[in-house]
Amino acid sequence: MTSGSINRRELYKPKRVPEVWFWKSNQIMIFRLNASGEYEEVSRSGFFPDLDKALLLRYIAHPDQYDAVEEFIQAIRAKKA
């Protein structure tokens, strides 16, 4: 989660973090480091290509973290069935 005027992506560049995620205004944004060393926004994670961001958003702000994880796992299993 980020706020303010600092471009957080710039903080990850020197470490060459391949993918960074930001959650802001009930939206998940994924940025992938490209061959020229710049971050570009992508629609899907390279590490979790089958992850449904809309499904994740349903649980990300859940008031109880334990319940959120349990319900998220159940939702993923139901989707696969």
mmCIF file of the N, C-alpha and C atoms, coordinates in Angstrom:
data_MODEL
# 
_entry.id   MODEL 
# 
loop_
_atom_site.group_PDB 
_atom_site.id 
_atom_site.type_symbol 
_atom_site.label_atom_id 
_atom_site.label_alt_id 
_atom_site.label_comp_id 
_atom_site.label_asym_id 
_atom_site.label_entity_id 
_atom_site.label_seq_id 
_atom_site.pdbx_PDB_ins_code 
_atom_site.Cartn_x 
_atom_site.Cartn_y 
_atom_site.Cartn_z 
_atom_site.occupancy 
_atom_site.B_iso_or_equiv 
_atom_site.pdbx_formal_charge 
_atom_site.auth_seq_id 
_atom_site.auth_comp_id 
_atom_site.auth_asym_id 
_atom_site.auth_atom_id 
_atom_site.pdbx_PDB_model_num 
ATOM 1   N N  . MET A 1 1  ? 0.866   -1.157  0.000   1.00 0.00 ? 1  MET A N  1 
ATOM 2   C CA . MET A 1 1  ? 0.000   0.000   0.000   1.00 0.00 ? 1  MET A CA 1 
ATOM 3   C C  . MET A 1 1  ? 0.917   1.225   0.000   1.00 0.00 ? 1  MET A C  1 
ATOM 4   N N  . THR A 1 2  ? 0.537   2.216   -0.745  1.00 0.00 ? 2  THR A N  1 
ATOM 5   C CA . THR A 1 2  ? 1.378   3.397   -0.857  1.00 0.00 ? 2  THR A CA 1 
ATOM 6   C C  . THR A 1 2  ? 0.526   4.658   -0.833  1.00 0.00 ? 2  THR A C  1 
ATOM 7   N N  . SER A 1 3  ? 1.150   5.743   -0.442  1.00 0.00 ? 3  SER A N  1 
ATOM 8   C CA . SER A 1 3  ? 0.471   7.029   -0.487  1.00 0.00 ? 3  SER A CA 1 
ATOM 9   C C  . SER A 1 3  ? 1.525   8.110   -0.633  1.00 0.00 ? 3  SER A C  1 
ATOM 10  N N  . GLY A 1 4  ? 1.094   9.324   -0.911  1.00 0.00 ? 4  GLY A N  1 
ATOM 11  C CA . GLY A 1 4  ? 2.037   10.418  -1.043  1.00 0.00 ? 4  GLY A CA 1 
ATOM 12  C C  . GLY A 1 4  ? 2.575   10.562  -2.445  1.00 0.00 ? 4  GLY A C  1 
ATOM 13  N N  . SER A 1 5  ? 3.575   11.381  -2.561  1.00 0.00 ? 5  SER A N  1 
ATOM 14  C CA . SER A 1 5  ? 4.098   11.702  -3.891  1.00 0.00 ? 5  SER A CA 1 
ATOM 15  C C  . SER A 1 5  ? 5.323   10.890  -4.280  1.00 0.00 ? 5  SER A C  1 
ATOM 16  N N  . ILE A 1 6  ? 5.808   10.029  -3.405  1.00 0.00 ? 6  ILE A N  1 
ATOM 17  C CA . ILE A 1 6  ? 6.994   9.225   -3.721  1.00 0.00 ? 6  ILE A CA 1 
ATOM 18  C C  . ILE A 1 6  ? 6.622   8.147   -4.728  1.00 0.00 ? 6  ILE A C  1 
ATOM 19  N N  . ASN A 1 7  ? 7.410   8.037   -5.784  1.00 0.00 ? 7  ASN A N  1 
ATOM 20  C CA . ASN A 1 7  ? 7.202   6.974   -6.765  1.00 0.00 ? 7  ASN A CA 1 
ATOM 21  C C  . ASN A 1 7  ? 7.859   5.714   -6.208  1.00 0.00 ? 7  ASN A C  1 
ATOM 22  N N  . ARG A 1 8  ? 7.075   4.873   -5.583  1.00 0.00 ? 8  ARG A N  1 
ATOM 23  C CA . ARG A 1 8  ? 7.598   3.677   -4.917  1.00 0.00 ? 8  ARG A CA 1 
ATOM 24  C C  . ARG A 1 8  ? 8.308   2.732   -5.885  1.00 0.00 ? 8  ARG A C  1 
ATOM 25  N N  . ARG A 1 9  ? 7.883   2.727   -7.120  1.00 0.00 ? 9  ARG A N  1 
ATOM 26  C CA . ARG A 1 9  ? 8.542   1.838   -8.086  1.00 0.00 ? 9  ARG A CA 1 
ATOM 27  C C  . ARG A 1 9  ? 10.029  2.146   -8.194  1.00 0.00 ? 9  ARG A C  1 
ATOM 28  N N  . GLU A 1 10 ? 10.389  3.411   -8.066  1.00 0.00 ? 10 GLU A N  1 
ATOM 29  C CA . GLU A 1 10 ? 11.794  3.810   -8.157  1.00 0.00 ? 10 GLU A CA 1 
ATOM 30  C C  . GLU A 1 10 ? 12.625  3.199   -7.027  1.00 0.00 ? 10 GLU A C  1 
ATOM 31  N N  . LEU A 1 11 ? 11.989  2.940   -5.893  1.00 0.00 ? 11 LEU A N  1 
ATOM 32  C CA . LEU A 1 11 ? 12.703  2.339   -4.767  1.00 0.00 ? 11 LEU A CA 1 
ATOM 33  C C  . LEU A 1 11 ? 13.098  0.892   -5.051  1.00 0.00 ? 11 LEU A C  1 
ATOM 34  N N  . TYR A 1 12 ? 12.334  0.216   -5.886  1.00 0.00 ? 12 TYR A N  1 
ATOM 35  C CA . TYR A 1 12 ? 12.583  -1.194  -6.182  1.00 0.00 ? 12 TYR A CA 1 
ATOM 36  C C  . TYR A 1 12 ? 13.553  -1.401  -7.345  1.00 0.00 ? 12 TYR A C  1 
ATOM 37  N N  . LYS A 1 13 ? 13.712  -0.401  -8.177  1.00 0.00 ? 13 LYS A N  1 
ATOM 38  C CA . LYS A 1 13 ? 14.574  -0.529  -9.360  1.00 0.00 ? 13 LYS A CA 1 
ATOM 39  C C  . LYS A 1 13 ? 16.000  -0.953  -9.039  1.00 0.00 ? 13 LYS A C  1 
ATOM 40  N N  . PRO A 1 14 ? 16.686  -0.289  -8.093  1.00 0.00 ? 14 PRO A N  1 
ATOM 41  C CA . PRO A 1 14 ? 18.079  -0.679  -7.818  1.00 0.00 ? 14 PRO A CA 1 
ATOM 42  C C  . PRO A 1 14 ? 18.224  -2.129  -7.373  1.00 0.00 ? 14 PRO A C  1 
ATOM 43  N N  . LYS A 1 15 ? 17.182  -2.656  -6.755  1.00 0.00 ? 15 LYS A N  1 
ATOM 44  C CA . LYS A 1 15 ? 17.220  -4.055  -6.304  1.00 0.00 ? 15 LYS A CA 1 
ATOM 45  C C  . LYS A 1 15 ? 16.746  -5.022  -7.383  1.00 0.00 ? 15 LYS A C  1 
ATOM 46  N N  . ARG A 1 16 ? 16.287  -4.460  -8.500  1.00 0.00 ? 16 ARG A N  1 
ATOM 47  C CA . ARG A 1 16 ? 15.820  -5.245  -9.644  1.00 0.00 ? 16 ARG A CA 1 
ATOM 48  C C  . ARG A 1 16 ? 14.700  -6.213  -9.251  1.00 0.00 ? 16 ARG A C  1 
ATOM 49  N N  . VAL A 1 17 ? 13.778  -5.743  -8.422  1.00 0.00 ? 17 VAL A N  1 
ATOM 50  C CA . VAL A 1 17 ? 12.615  -6.541  -8.030  1.00 0.00 ? 17 VAL A CA 1 
ATOM 51  C C  . VAL A 1 17 ? 11.788  -6.760  -9.289  1.00 0.00 ? 17 VAL A C  1 
ATOM 52  N N  . PRO A 1 18 ? 11.551  -8.009  -9.689  1.00 0.00 ? 18 PRO A N  1 
ATOM 53  C CA . PRO A 1 18 ? 10.921  -8.268  -10.987 1.00 0.00 ? 18 PRO A CA 1 
ATOM 54  C C  . PRO A 1 18 ? 9.465   -7.845  -11.106 1.00 0.00 ? 18 PRO A C  1 
ATOM 55  N N  . GLU A 1 19 ? 8.758   -7.792  -9.975  1.00 0.00 ? 19 GLU A N  1 
ATOM 56  C CA . GLU A 1 19 ? 7.333   -7.459  -10.040 1.00 0.00 ? 19 GLU A CA 1 
ATOM 57  C C  . GLU A 1 19 ? 6.924   -6.795  -8.735  1.00 0.00 ? 19 GLU A C  1 
ATOM 58  N N  . VAL A 1 20 ? 6.204   -5.683  -8.834  1.00 0.00 ? 20 VAL A N  1 
ATOM 59  C CA . VAL A 1 20 ? 5.686   -5.018  -7.638  1.00 0.00 ? 20 VAL A CA 1 
ATOM 60  C C  . VAL A 1 20 ? 4.189   -4.825  -7.789  1.00 0.00 ? 20 VAL A C  1 
ATOM 61  N N  . TRP A 1 21 ? 3.490   -4.905  -6.665  1.00 0.00 ? 21 TRP A N  1 
ATOM 62  C CA . TRP A 1 21 ? 2.039   -4.770  -6.630  1.00 0.00 ? 21 TRP A CA 1 
ATOM 63  C C  . TRP A 1 21 ? 1.687   -3.595  -5.740  1.00 0.00 ? 21 TRP A C  1 
ATOM 64  N N  . PHE A 1 22 ? 0.659   -2.862  -6.134  1.00 0.00 ? 22 PHE A N  1 
ATOM 65  C CA . PHE A 1 22 ? 0.152   -1.768  -5.325  1.00 0.00 ? 22 PHE A CA 1 
ATOM 66  C C  . PHE A 1 22 ? -1.355  -1.925  -5.195  1.00 0.00 ? 22 PHE A C  1 
ATOM 67  N N  . TRP A 1 23 ? -1.839  -1.658  -3.995  1.00 0.00 ? 23 TRP A N  1 
ATOM 68  C CA . TRP A 1 23 ? -3.274  -1.691  -3.724  1.00 0.00 ? 23 TRP A CA 1 
ATOM 69  C C  . TRP A 1 23 ? -3.666  -0.284  -3.313  1.00 0.00 ? 23 TRP A C  1 
ATOM 70  N N  . LYS A 1 24 ? -4.522  0.328   -4.108  1.00 0.00 ? 24 LYS A N  1 
ATOM 71  C CA . LYS A 1 24 ? -4.934  1.704   -3.843  1.00 0.00 ? 24 LYS A CA 1 
ATOM 72  C C  . LYS A 1 24 ? -6.321  1.917   -4.433  1.00 0.00 ? 24 LYS A C  1 
ATOM 73  N N  . SER A 1 25 ? -7.171  2.596   -3.684  1.00 0.00 ? 25 SER A N  1 
ATOM 74  C CA . SER A 1 25 ? -8.531  2.910   -4.132  1.00 0.00 ? 25 SER A CA 1 
ATOM 75  C C  . SER A 1 25 ? -9.265  1.674   -4.622  1.00 0.00 ? 25 SER A C  1 
ATOM 76  N N  . ASN A 1 26 ? -9.172  0.592   -3.846  1.00 0.00 ? 26 ASN A N  1 
ATOM 77  C CA . ASN A 1 26 ? -9.832  -0.673  -4.163  1.00 0.00 ? 26 ASN A CA 1 
ATOM 78  C C  . ASN A 1 26 ? -9.450  -1.205  -5.542  1.00 0.00 ? 26 ASN A C  1 
ATOM 79  N N  . GLN A 1 27 ? -8.190  -1.047  -5.871  1.00 0.00 ? 27 GLN A N  1 
ATOM 80  C CA . GLN A 1 27 ? -7.666  -1.516  -7.158  1.00 0.00 ? 27 GLN A CA 1 
ATOM 81  C C  . GLN A 1 27 ? -6.278  -2.105  -6.923  1.00 0.00 ? 27 GLN A C  1 
ATOM 82  N N  . ILE A 1 28 ? -5.976  -3.188  -7.607  1.00 0.00 ? 28 ILE A N  1 
ATOM 83  C CA . ILE A 1 28 ? -4.644  -3.783  -7.547  1.00 0.00 ? 28 ILE A CA 1 
ATOM 84  C C  . ILE A 1 28 ? -3.959  -3.482  -8.871  1.00 0.00 ? 28 ILE A C  1 
ATOM 85  N N  . MET A 1 29 ? -2.772  -2.894  -8.769  1.00 0.00 ? 29 MET A N  1 
ATOM 86  C CA . MET A 1 29 ? -1.979  -2.610  -9.966  1.00 0.00 ? 29 MET A CA 1 
ATOM 87  C C  . MET A 1 29 ? -0.689  -3.406  -9.875  1.00 0.00 ? 29 MET A C  1 
ATOM 88  N N  . ILE A 1 30 ? -0.337  -4.044  -10.969 1.00 0.00 ? 30 ILE A N  1 
ATOM 89  C CA . ILE A 1 30 ? 0.864   -4.877  -11.019 1.00 0.00 ? 30 ILE A CA 1 
ATOM 90  C C  . ILE A 1 30 ? 1.821   -4.261  -12.034 1.00 0.00 ? 30 ILE A C  1 
ATOM 91  N N  . PHE A 1 31 ? 3.076   -4.121  -11.617 1.00 0.00 ? 31 PHE A N  1 
ATOM 92  C CA . PHE A 1 31 ? 4.108   -3.574  -12.495 1.00 0.00 ? 31 PHE A CA 1 
ATOM 93  C C  . PHE A 1 31 ? 5.236   -4.584  -12.610 1.00 0.00 ? 31 PHE A C  1 
ATOM 94  N N  . ARG A 1 32 ? 5.670   -4.824  -13.835 1.00 0.00 ? 32 ARG A N  1 
ATOM 95  C CA . ARG A 1 32 ? 6.743   -5.774  -14.098 1.00 0.00 ? 32 ARG A CA 1 
ATOM 96  C C  . ARG A 1 32 ? 7.947   -5.024  -14.654 1.00 0.00 ? 32 ARG A C  1 
ATOM 97  N N  . LEU A 1 33 ? 9.116   -5.400  -14.175 1.00 0.00 ? 33 LEU A N  1 
ATOM 98  C CA . LEU A 1 33 ? 10.360  -4.804  -14.647 1.00 0.00 ? 33 LEU A CA 1 
ATOM 99  C C  . LEU A 1 33 ? 10.653  -5.332  -16.046 1.00 0.00 ? 33 LEU A C  1 
ATOM 100 N N  . ASN A 1 34 ? 10.810  -4.431  -17.011 1.00 0.00 ? 34 ASN A N  1 
ATOM 101 C CA . ASN A 1 34 ? 11.067  -4.878  -18.385 1.00 0.00 ? 34 ASN A CA 1 
ATOM 102 C C  . ASN A 1 34 ? 12.567  -4.929  -18.670 1.00 0.00 ? 34 ASN A C  1 
ATOM 103 N N  . ALA A 1 35 ? 12.935  -5.326  -19.874 1.00 0.00 ? 35 ALA A N  1 
ATOM 104 C CA . ALA A 1 35 ? 14.336  -5.511  -20.255 1.00 0.00 ? 35 ALA A CA 1 
ATOM 105 C C  . ALA A 1 35 ? 15.150  -4.224  -20.173 1.00 0.00 ? 35 ALA A C  1 
ATOM 106 N N  . SER A 1 36 ? 14.510  -3.075  -20.326 1.00 0.00 ? 36 SER A N  1 
ATOM 107 C CA . SER A 1 36 ? 15.232  -1.805  -20.254 1.00 0.00 ? 36 SER A CA 1 
ATOM 108 C C  . SER A 1 36 ? 15.324  -1.271  -18.823 1.00 0.00 ? 36 SER A C  1 
ATOM 109 N N  . GLY A 1 37 ? 14.849  -2.052  -17.848 1.00 0.00 ? 37 GLY A N  1 
ATOM 110 C CA . GLY A 1 37 ? 14.974  -1.665  -16.450 1.00 0.00 ? 37 GLY A CA 1 
ATOM 111 C C  . GLY A 1 37 ? 13.899  -0.727  -15.951 1.00 0.00 ? 37 GLY A C  1 
ATOM 112 N N  . GLU A 1 38 ? 12.796  -0.626  -16.676 1.00 0.00 ? 38 GLU A N  1 
ATOM 113 C CA . GLU A 1 38 ? 11.684  0.232   -16.281 1.00 0.00 ? 38 GLU A CA 1 
ATOM 114 C C  . GLU A 1 38 ? 10.484  -0.644  -15.904 1.00 0.00 ? 38 GLU A C  1 
ATOM 115 N N  . TYR A 1 39 ? 9.667   -0.125  -15.001 1.00 0.00 ? 39 TYR A N  1 
ATOM 116 C CA . TYR A 1 39 ? 8.452   -0.849  -14.638 1.00 0.00 ? 39 TYR A CA 1 
ATOM 117 C C  . TYR A 1 39 ? 7.327   -0.456  -15.570 1.00 0.00 ? 39 TYR A C  1 
ATOM 118 N N  . GLU A 1 40 ? 6.608   -1.463  -16.041 1.00 0.00 ? 40 GLU A N  1 
ATOM 119 C CA . GLU A 1 40 ? 5.431   -1.210  -16.869 1.00 0.00 ? 40 GLU A CA 1 
ATOM 120 C C  . GLU A 1 40 ? 4.254   -1.953  -16.252 1.00 0.00 ? 40 GLU A C  1 
ATOM 121 N N  . GLU A 1 41 ? 3.093   -1.312  -16.300 1.00 0.00 ? 41 GLU A N  1 
ATOM 122 C CA . GLU A 1 41 ? 1.901   -1.932  -15.738 1.00 0.00 ? 41 GLU A CA 1 
ATOM 123 C C  . GLU A 1 41 ? 1.455   -3.088  -16.624 1.00 0.00 ? 41 GLU A C  1 
ATOM 124 N N  . VAL A 1 42 ? 1.095   -4.192  -15.987 1.00 0.00 ? 42 VAL A N  1 
ATOM 125 C CA . VAL A 1 42 ? 0.628   -5.380  -16.695 1.00 0.00 ? 42 VAL A CA 1 
ATOM 126 C C  . VAL A 1 42 ? -0.717  -5.799  -16.093 1.00 0.00 ? 42 VAL A C  1 
ATOM 127 N N  . SER A 1 43 ? -1.473  -6.554  -16.839 1.00 0.00 ? 43 SER A N  1 
ATOM 128 C CA . SER A 1 43 ? -2.795  -6.962  -16.361 1.00 0.00 ? 43 SER A CA 1 
ATOM 129 C C  . SER A 1 43 ? -2.752  -8.208  -15.482 1.00 0.00 ? 43 SER A C  1 
ATOM 130 N N  . ARG A 1 44 ? -1.703  -9.012  -15.640 1.00 0.00 ? 44 ARG A N  1 
ATOM 131 C CA . ARG A 1 44 ? -1.594  -10.257 -14.863 1.00 0.00 ? 44 ARG A CA 1 
ATOM 132 C C  . ARG A 1 44 ? -0.185  -10.408 -14.299 1.00 0.00 ? 44 ARG A C  1 
ATOM 133 N N  . SER A 1 45 ? -0.111  -11.065 -13.180 1.00 0.00 ? 45 SER A N  1 
ATOM 134 C CA . SER A 1 45 ? 1.168   -11.338 -12.541 1.00 0.00 ? 45 SER A CA 1 
ATOM 135 C C  . SER A 1 45 ? 1.929   -12.405 -13.318 1.00 0.00 ? 45 SER A C  1 
ATOM 136 N N  . GLY A 1 46 ? 3.231   -12.229 -13.418 1.00 0.00 ? 46 GLY A N  1 
ATOM 137 C CA . GLY A 1 46 ? 4.073   -13.258 -14.012 1.00 0.00 ? 46 GLY A CA 1 
ATOM 138 C C  . GLY A 1 46 ? 4.259   -14.434 -13.071 1.00 0.00 ? 46 GLY A C  1 
ATOM 139 N N  . PHE A 1 47 ? 4.107   -14.185 -11.774 1.00 0.00 ? 47 PHE A N  1 
ATOM 140 C CA . PHE A 1 47 ? 4.283   -15.230 -10.763 1.00 0.00 ? 47 PHE A CA 1 
ATOM 141 C C  . PHE A 1 47 ? 2.977   -15.971 -10.467 1.00 0.00 ? 47 PHE A C  1 
ATOM 142 N N  . PHE A 1 48 ? 1.862   -15.269 -10.618 1.00 0.00 ? 48 PHE A N  1 
ATOM 143 C CA . PHE A 1 48 ? 0.536   -15.848 -10.365 1.00 0.00 ? 48 PHE A CA 1 
ATOM 144 C C  . PHE A 1 48 ? -0.371  -15.551 -11.556 1.00 0.00 ? 48 PHE A C  1 
ATOM 145 N N  . PRO A 1 49 ? -0.083  -16.121 -12.717 1.00 0.00 ? 49 PRO A N  1 
ATOM 146 C CA . PRO A 1 49 ? -0.825  -15.753 -13.930 1.00 0.00 ? 49 PRO A CA 1 
ATOM 147 C C  . PRO A 1 49 ? -2.312  -16.096 -13.896 1.00 0.00 ? 49 PRO A C  1 
ATOM 148 N N  . ASP A 1 50 ? -2.704  -17.055 -13.074 1.00 0.00 ? 50 ASP A N  1 
ATOM 149 C CA . ASP A 1 50 ? -4.112  -17.445 -13.008 1.00 0.00 ? 50 ASP A CA 1 
ATOM 150 C C  . ASP A 1 50 ? -4.875  -16.744 -11.888 1.00 0.00 ? 50 ASP A C  1 
ATOM 151 N N  . LEU A 1 51 ? -4.196  -15.867 -11.155 1.00 0.00 ? 51 LEU A N  1 
ATOM 152 C CA . LEU A 1 51 ? -4.855  -15.174 -10.050 1.00 0.00 ? 51 LEU A CA 1 
ATOM 153 C C  . LEU A 1 51 ? -5.888  -14.187 -10.570 1.00 0.00 ? 51 LEU A C  1 
ATOM 154 N N  . ASP A 1 52 ? -7.072  -14.292 -10.042 1.00 0.00 ? 52 ASP A N  1 
ATOM 155 C CA . ASP A 1 52 ? -8.171  -13.388 -10.386 1.00 0.00 ? 52 ASP A CA 1 
ATOM 156 C C  . ASP A 1 52 ? -8.095  -12.193 -9.439  1.00 0.00 ? 52 ASP A C  1 
ATOM 157 N N  . LYS A 1 53 ? -7.658  -11.039 -9.950  1.00 0.00 ? 53 LYS A N  1 
ATOM 158 C CA . LYS A 1 53 ? -7.508  -9.855  -9.109  1.00 0.00 ? 53 LYS A CA 1 
ATOM 159 C C  . LYS A 1 53 ? -8.832  -9.425  -8.497  1.00 0.00 ? 53 LYS A C  1 
ATOM 160 N N  . ALA A 1 54 ? -9.927  -9.567  -9.220  1.00 0.00 ? 54 ALA A N  1 
ATOM 161 C CA . ALA A 1 54 ? -11.243 -9.191  -8.694  1.00 0.00 ? 54 ALA A CA 1 
ATOM 162 C C  . ALA A 1 54 ? -11.600 -10.062 -7.486  1.00 0.00 ? 54 ALA A C  1 
ATOM 163 N N  . LEU A 1 55 ? -11.279 -11.347 -7.557  1.00 0.00 ? 55 LEU A N  1 
ATOM 164 C CA . LEU A 1 55 ? -11.538 -12.246 -6.439  1.00 0.00 ? 55 LEU A CA 1 
ATOM 165 C C  . LEU A 1 55 ? -10.690 -11.852 -5.236  1.00 0.00 ? 55 LEU A C  1 
ATOM 166 N N  . LEU A 1 56 ? -9.428  -11.571 -5.470  1.00 0.00 ? 56 LEU A N  1 
ATOM 167 C CA . LEU A 1 56 ? -8.541  -11.144 -4.389  1.00 0.00 ? 56 LEU A CA 1 
ATOM 168 C C  . LEU A 1 56 ? -9.049  -9.868  -3.726  1.00 0.00 ? 56 LEU A C  1 
ATOM 169 N N  . LEU A 1 57 ? -9.539  -8.933  -4.513  1.00 0.00 ? 57 LEU A N  1 
ATOM 170 C CA . LEU A 1 57 ? -10.050 -7.677  -3.972  1.00 0.00 ? 57 LEU A CA 1 
ATOM 171 C C  . LEU A 1 57 ? -11.219 -7.879  -3.016  1.00 0.00 ? 57 LEU A C  1 
ATOM 172 N N  . ARG A 1 58 ? -11.975 -8.932  -3.225  1.00 0.00 ? 58 ARG A N  1 
ATOM 173 C CA . ARG A 1 58 ? -13.111 -9.211  -2.335  1.00 0.00 ? 58 ARG A CA 1 
ATOM 174 C C  . ARG A 1 58 ? -12.651 -9.501  -0.912  1.00 0.00 ? 58 ARG A C  1 
ATOM 175 N N  . TYR A 1 59 ? -11.416 -9.982  -0.758  1.00 0.00 ? 59 TYR A N  1 
ATOM 176 C CA . TYR A 1 59 ? -10.930 -10.417 0.554   1.00 0.00 ? 59 TYR A CA 1 
ATOM 177 C C  . TYR A 1 59 ? -9.805  -9.548  1.111   1.00 0.00 ? 59 TYR A C  1 
ATOM 178 N N  . ILE A 1 60 ? -9.220  -8.717  0.310   1.00 0.00 ? 60 ILE A N  1 
ATOM 179 C CA . ILE A 1 60 ? -8.035  -7.966  0.726   1.00 0.00 ? 60 ILE A CA 1 
ATOM 180 C C  . ILE A 1 60 ? -8.310  -6.985  1.871   1.00 0.00 ? 60 ILE A C  1 
ATOM 181 N N  . ALA A 1 61 ? -9.480  -6.416  1.925   1.00 0.00 ? 61 ALA A N  1 
ATOM 182 C CA . ALA A 1 61 ? -9.805  -5.448  2.978   1.00 0.00 ? 61 ALA A CA 1 
ATOM 183 C C  . ALA A 1 61 ? -10.712 -6.043  4.050   1.00 0.00 ? 61 ALA A C  1 
ATOM 184 N N  . HIS A 1 62 ? -10.814 -7.344  4.058   1.00 0.00 ? 62 HIS A N  1 
ATOM 185 C CA . HIS A 1 62 ? -11.653 -8.034  5.042   1.00 0.00 ? 62 HIS A CA 1 
ATOM 186 C C  . HIS A 1 62 ? -11.172 -7.668  6.450   1.00 0.00 ? 62 HIS A C  1 
ATOM 187 N N  . PRO A 1 63 ? -12.076 -7.390  7.372   1.00 0.00 ? 63 PRO A N  1 
ATOM 188 C CA . PRO A 1 63 ? -11.658 -6.966  8.714   1.00 0.00 ? 63 PRO A CA 1 
ATOM 189 C C  . PRO A 1 63 ? -10.939 -8.053  9.515   1.00 0.00 ? 63 PRO A C  1 
ATOM 190 N N  . ASP A 1 64 ? -11.188 -9.309  9.213   1.00 0.00 ? 64 ASP A N  1 
ATOM 191 C CA . ASP A 1 64 ? -10.537 -10.404 9.931   1.00 0.00 ? 64 ASP A CA 1 
ATOM 192 C C  . ASP A 1 64 ? -9.629  -11.165 8.962   1.00 0.00 ? 64 ASP A C  1 
ATOM 193 N N  . GLN A 1 65 ? -8.327  -11.050 9.162   1.00 0.00 ? 65 GLN A N  1 
ATOM 194 C CA . GLN A 1 65 ? -7.365  -11.642 8.238   1.00 0.00 ? 65 GLN A CA 1 
ATOM 195 C C  . GLN A 1 65 ? -7.500  -13.162 8.151   1.00 0.00 ? 65 GLN A C  1 
ATOM 196 N N  . TYR A 1 66 ? -7.706  -13.810 9.287   1.00 0.00 ? 66 TYR A N  1 
ATOM 197 C CA . TYR A 1 66 ? -7.840  -15.264 9.278   1.00 0.00 ? 66 TYR A CA 1 
ATOM 198 C C  . TYR A 1 66 ? -9.038  -15.693 8.435   1.00 0.00 ? 66 TYR A C  1 
ATOM 199 N N  . ASP A 1 67 ? -10.187 -15.066 8.680   1.00 0.00 ? 67 ASP A N  1 
ATOM 200 C CA . ASP A 1 67 ? -11.387 -15.396 7.912   1.00 0.00 ? 67 ASP A CA 1 
ATOM 201 C C  . ASP A 1 67 ? -11.186 -15.082 6.431   1.00 0.00 ? 67 ASP A C  1 
ATOM 202 N N  . ALA A 1 68 ? -10.513 -13.990 6.142   1.00 0.00 ? 68 ALA A N  1 
ATOM 203 C CA . ALA A 1 68 ? -10.275 -13.606 4.746   1.00 0.00 ? 68 ALA A CA 1 
ATOM 204 C C  . ALA A 1 68 ? -9.471  -14.680 4.027   1.00 0.00 ? 68 ALA A C  1 
ATOM 205 N N  . VAL A 1 69 ? -8.420  -15.162 4.667   1.00 0.00 ? 69 VAL A N  1 
ATOM 206 C CA . VAL A 1 69 ? -7.578  -16.203 4.045   1.00 0.00 ? 69 VAL A CA 1 
ATOM 207 C C  . VAL A 1 69 ? -8.382  -17.477 3.841   1.00 0.00 ? 69 VAL A C  1 
ATOM 208 N N  . GLU A 1 70 ? -9.116  -17.885 4.856   1.00 0.00 ? 70 GLU A N  1 
ATOM 209 C CA . GLU A 1 70 ? -9.916  -19.106 4.744   1.00 0.00 ? 70 GLU A CA 1 
ATOM 210 C C  . GLU A 1 70 ? -10.964 -18.994 3.631   1.00 0.00 ? 70 GLU A C  1 
ATOM 211 N N  . GLU A 1 71 ? -11.664 -17.887 3.586   1.00 0.00 ? 71 GLU A N  1 
ATOM 212 C CA . GLU A 1 71 ? -12.692 -17.697 2.558   1.00 0.00 ? 71 GLU A CA 1 
ATOM 213 C C  . GLU A 1 71 ? -12.084 -17.591 1.166   1.00 0.00 ? 71 GLU A C  1 
ATOM 214 N N  . PHE A 1 72 ? -10.920 -16.957 1.059   1.00 0.00 ? 72 PHE A N  1 
ATOM 215 C CA . PHE A 1 72 ? -10.234 -16.840 -0.226  1.00 0.00 ? 72 PHE A CA 1 
ATOM 216 C C  . PHE A 1 72 ? -9.823  -18.224 -0.737  1.00 0.00 ? 72 PHE A C  1 
ATOM 217 N N  . ILE A 1 73 ? -9.277  -19.040 0.136   1.00 0.00 ? 73 ILE A N  1 
ATOM 218 C CA . ILE A 1 73 ? -8.881  -20.412 -0.246  1.00 0.00 ? 73 ILE A CA 1 
ATOM 219 C C  . ILE A 1 73 ? -10.109 -21.206 -0.692  1.00 0.00 ? 73 ILE A C  1 
ATOM 220 N N  . GLN A 1 74 ? -11.211 -21.091 0.028   1.00 0.00 ? 74 GLN A N  1 
ATOM 221 C CA . GLN A 1 74 ? -12.432 -21.799 -0.363  1.00 0.00 ? 74 GLN A CA 1 
ATOM 222 C C  . GLN A 1 74 ? -12.934 -21.330 -1.723  1.00 0.00 ? 74 GLN A C  1 
ATOM 223 N N  . ALA A 1 75 ? -12.855 -20.032 -1.976  1.00 0.00 ? 75 ALA A N  1 
ATOM 224 C CA . ALA A 1 75 ? -13.308 -19.492 -3.253  1.00 0.00 ? 75 ALA A CA 1 
ATOM 225 C C  . ALA A 1 75 ? -12.446 -19.992 -4.410  1.00 0.00 ? 75 ALA A C  1 
ATOM 226 N N  . ILE A 1 76 ? -11.142 -20.082 -4.178  1.00 0.00 ? 76 ILE A N  1 
ATOM 227 C CA . ILE A 1 76 ? -10.237 -20.594 -5.224  1.00 0.00 ? 76 ILE A CA 1 
ATOM 228 C C  . ILE A 1 76 ? -10.544 -22.059 -5.489  1.00 0.00 ? 76 ILE A C  1 
ATOM 229 N N  . ARG A 1 77 ? -10.728 -22.843 -4.435  1.00 0.00 ? 77 ARG A N  1 
ATOM 230 C CA . ARG A 1 77 ? -11.034 -24.266 -4.612  1.00 0.00 ? 77 ARG A CA 1 
ATOM 231 C C  . ARG A 1 77 ? -12.359 -24.456 -5.337  1.00 0.00 ? 77 ARG A C  1 
ATOM 232 N N  . ALA A 1 78 ? -13.351 -23.645 -5.016  1.00 0.00 ? 78 ALA A N  1 
ATOM 233 C CA . ALA A 1 78 ? -14.662 -23.744 -5.678  1.00 0.00 ? 78 ALA A CA 1 
ATOM 234 C C  . ALA A 1 78 ? -14.556 -23.398 -7.147  1.00 0.00 ? 78 ALA A C  1 
ATOM 235 N N  . LYS A 1 79 ? -13.701 -22.460 -7.469  1.00 0.00 ? 79 LYS A N  1 
ATOM 236 C CA . LYS A 1 79 ? -13.510 -22.062 -8.868  1.00 0.00 ? 79 LYS A CA 1 
ATOM 237 C C  . LYS A 1 79 ? -12.875 -23.171 -9.702  1.00 0.00 ? 79 LYS A C  1 
ATOM 238 N N  . LYS A 1 80 ? -11.976 -23.934 -9.066  1.00 0.00 ? 80 LYS A N  1 
ATOM 239 C CA . LYS A 1 80 ? -11.276 -25.016 -9.761  1.00 0.00 ? 80 LYS A CA 1 
ATOM 240 C C  . LYS A 1 80 ? -12.161 -26.233 -9.952  1.00 0.00 ? 80 LYS A C  1 
ATOM 241 N N  . ALA A 1 81 ? -13.163 -26.388 -9.095  1.00 0.00 ? 81 ALA A N  1 
ATOM 242 C CA . ALA A 1 81 ? -14.027 -27.575 -9.134  1.00 0.00 ? 81 ALA A CA 1 
ATOM 243 C C  . ALA A 1 81 ? -14.953 -27.570 -10.325 1.00 0.00 ? 81 ALA A C  1 
# 
